[in-house]
Amino acid sequence: MKHTQGKWSVHNFECADRNGGCFIKDNDGEDLAKVYGDREEDLANANLIASAPEMLEALYNAQDALYRSGGDQKDIQAIWAVINNAEGGE
């Protein structure tokens, strides 16, 4: 499964029905997701979601570095499990 590439960003918005929230947008400004909830919490959740592509890349790099350095197999497997889950694996 491939995710939308590029840096994702957070944009706050206001709604007429008093439910504010955040859009997560791709590099082209297209909406990827909307997050609603408590003002502080929705922004924190949106920032977490928006950083997902960078976190996934960091996990790939960490796993590669651990593997090349002969790191602990449990750590390598734990990272692989998170990567697999993020990519829609089982």
Buried (B, 14 or more C-beta within 10 A) or exposed (E): EEBBEEEBBBBEEEEEEEEBBBBBBBEEEEEBEBBEBEEEEBBBBBBEBBBBBEEBEEBEEBBEEBBEEEBEEEEBEEBBEBBEEBEEEE
